[in-house]
Amino acid sequence: MKASNVLAFICGIAAGAAATVFFTTDKGDKTRAAIINLLQEKGISKDKFEDIIARVKAKINELTDMSDVEVAIDESIKEMEEEDEA
């Protein structure tokens, strides 16, 4: 999977979550539960999603050249897949 596709997927999830927060009339607890349910429907646990975001952020913060962002995303996903297989 291309890093640009993964980045687009992560941005899509973030945009969807942000839209949910902005357009909802529910209380925070209900909104958070809805976001968690949406992630679970997509096959992504809350902890796994947070871990993916944290890993990508950490790698991006270490970078000095934006051309390395694709490599950082690919490495993060590969690490997650290897951990899931173990």
Secondary structure by P-SEA (a helix, b strand, c coil): ccaaaaaaaaaaaaaaaaaaaacccccaaaaaaaaaaaaaaacccaaaaaaaaaaaaaaaaacccccaaaaaaaaaaaaaaaaaac
